[in-house]
Amino acid sequence: MHRRRSSTRKHTTGFTLVEILVALAVMGIAVGAIYGIFIASNKSYHTQDRVAEAQQGVRVGVDFMVRDIRMAGLDPLTSAGAGIEQATTTRIRFTADIDMNGIIDNPQDEERMTYEYDSANSRLRRCLYEGTAGESWQTLIDKVSVLSLGYLDASGNAIATPVAATNLNSIKTVIISMTCNGTDTQGQTFSRTINTRVICRNQ
């Protein structure tokens, strides 16, 4: 009796070289696209971060000025002679009797203050007690490209700058326009500007 030997063929399946190359090419394109999106997103994130930084810088500078200028001329006892002492397009100096003792004398209460745009160094500076032994300058913000100050009287009419000493008491509103610059990830310069009006309630 003869036994039949059955032979089974083993069928093997795999990828051809062409298929592998095609798969690698598709994968390369996908990875390249993902990487491109990542790079673009990363640049956009850092640019927005720098824009926000510039925006915050200009806002901080303006907020400082608004807070202090509102107090200009505070003189409850009418004996301190408080008010705006100098007003130009880039500089304002004023006093306020913060401790209400009838004289401008308290450095801790910041009763004499100057704001000045230092264009040579692109910065906003503040000085306490300018012209006295206690004079103290500080830089508030850097990268300031423009600081423009304007002044209005009670009727809303513009007062010519620099404001003459005889017209300083006529200032009722101070217009502030400040611009700060920054650089994005491409090395391009951008700027952010804030405009506001401050009513001098005590002038």
C-alpha positions in Angstrom: 0.0 0.0 0.0 1.5 3.2 -1.1 1.0 6.2 1.1 0.6 9.4 -0.7 2.8 12.1 0.6 1.0 15.3 0.6 3.0 18.4 0.3 1.7 21.7 1.3 3.0 24.8 -0.3 3.7 27.7 2.1 2.6 30.9 0.6 4.5 33.9 2.1 3.3 37.4 1.8 5.3 40.6 2.1 6.0 44.1 0.7 7.8 44.7 -2.4 10.6 47.2 -2.5 8.4 49.6 -4.5 5.7 49.5 -1.8 8.2 50.2 0.9 9.6 53.1 -1.0 6.1 54.5 -1.6 5.2 54.1 2.1 8.4 55.9 3.2 7.7 58.7 0.7 4.2 59.2 2.1 5.4 59.1 5.6 8.1 61.6 4.8 5.5 64.0 3.4 3.3 63.6 6.4 6.2 64.2 8.9 7.3 67.2 6.8 3.8 68.7 6.9 3.5 68.1 10.7 6.9 69.6 11.3 6.0 72.6 9.1 2.8 73.2 11.1 4.7 72.9 14.3 7.3 75.4 13.3 4.7 77.9 12.1 2.7 77.5 15.3 5.8 77.9 17.4 6.8 81.1 15.6 3.2 82.4 15.9 3.2 81.7 19.6 6.4 83.5 20.3 5.4 86.4 18.1 2.1 86.8 20.0 4.0 86.5 23.2 6.2 89.4 22.2 3.3 91.4 21.0 1.5 90.9 24.3 4.7 92.0 26.1 4.9 95.2 24.1 1.1 95.8 24.7 1.5 95.3 28.4 4.5 97.6 28.5 2.8 100.5 26.9 -0.3 99.9 29.1 1.7 99.9 32.3 3.4 103.2 31.3 0.1 104.9 30.5 -1.6 103.6 33.6 1.2 105.0 35.8 0.8 108.4 34.2 -3.0 108.4 34.3 -3.1 107.5 38.0 -0.7 110.3 39.0 -1.9 113.0 36.6 -5.4 112.7 38.0 -4.1 113.9 41.3 -2.3 117.0 39.9 -3.4 120.1 41.7 -4.8 118.4 44.8 -4.8 121.2 47.4 -7.6 120.8 50.0 -6.3 123.6 52.2 -5.6 125.9 49.2 -2.2 126.7 50.7 0.2 124.3 49.0 0.1 126.0 45.6 -0.3 122.5 44.0 -0.8 122.2 40.2 0.9 121.5 36.9 4.2 123.3 36.8 5.5 122.3 33.4 3.7 120.9 30.3 5.4 120.1 27.0 4.7 117.4 24.3 7.2 115.0 26.0 7.3 116.2 29.6 4.9 117.0 32.4 5.7 118.1 36.0 3.1 118.6 38.7 2.4 118.6 42.4 -0.3 117.4 44.7 -0.8 117.8 48.5 -1.4 114.0 49.0 -1.0 114.1 52.8 -3.2 117.3 53.0 -1.0 119.2 55.3 -1.0 122.4 53.2 2.5 122.1 51.9 4.4 120.1 49.2 6.9 118.3 51.4 6.5 114.6 51.7 8.7 112.4 49.4 7.0 109.3 50.6 3.7 110.5 49.4 5.2 111.5 46.0 3.8 115.0 46.1 6.1 116.4 43.4 6.4 114.3 40.2 7.8 114.5 36.7 7.1 112.3 33.7 9.6 112.6 30.8 10.1 110.8 27.5 13.8 110.1 27.1 14.0 109.8 23.3 17.8 109.2 23.3 17.3 106.0 25.2 13.7 105.2 24.1 12.3 105.1 27.6 9.7 106.6 29.9 11.2 108.1 33.0 9.6 109.3 36.3 11.3 111.7 38.7 10.3 112.4 42.3 11.1 115.9 43.6 13.0 117.1 40.6 15.3 120.0 41.4 15.5 119.2 45.1 18.0 117.4 47.3 15.7 114.4 47.2 15.5 114.2 43.4 15.2 110.5 42.3 14.8 109.3 38.6 13.6 105.9 37.6 12.9 104.2 34.3 9.4 102.9 34.1 9.4 101.2 30.7 11.9 100.7 27.8 11.4 100.5 24.0 9.2 103.6 23.9 9.3 105.0 20.4 6.7 107.8 20.9 5.3 109.8 23.8 3.1 112.7 22.8 1.3 114.9 25.4 -1.5 117.3 24.5 -3.5 119.6 26.7 -7.1 120.9 26.7 -8.8 123.7 28.6 -12.2 123.5 30.2 -14.0 124.1 26.9 -12.0 121.3 25.2 -9.8 123.7 23.2 -6.2 122.7 22.6 -3.6 124.7 24.5 -0.4 125.4 22.5 2.7 123.6 23.7 4.9 124.1 25.5 2.3 125.5 27.7 3.1 129.0 28.9 3.3 129.6 32.7 0.3 131.8 32.5 -1.8 129.0 30.9 -0.8 126.1 33.2 -3.9 126.6 35.4 -6.1 126.4 32.3 -5.2 122.7 31.7 -8.1 120.5 32.5 -7.4 117.5 30.3 -4.2 115.8 29.4 -4.1 113.7 26.2 -1.5 110.9 26.2 -0.4 108.9 23.2 2.4 106.3 23.8 3.9 103.8 21.4 6.2 100.9 22.3 8.2 98.8 19.9 9.1 95.1 19.7 10.7 92.6 17.4 9.0 89.4 16.2 10.6 86.0 15.6 11.4 87.0 12.0 13.3 90.1 13.1 10.5 92.4 12.0 9.7 95.4 14.1 6.1 96.0 15.3 4.6 98.6 17.5 1.6 99.0 19.9 0.0 102.4 20.7 -2.4 103.4 23.4 -4.2 106.8 23.4 -6.1 108.1 26.4 -7.4 111.3 28.0 -6.9 112.2 31.7 -9.2 114.6 33.3 -7.4 116.7 35.9 -10.0 116.7 38.6 -8.1 119.0 40.9 -6.8 121.6 38.5 
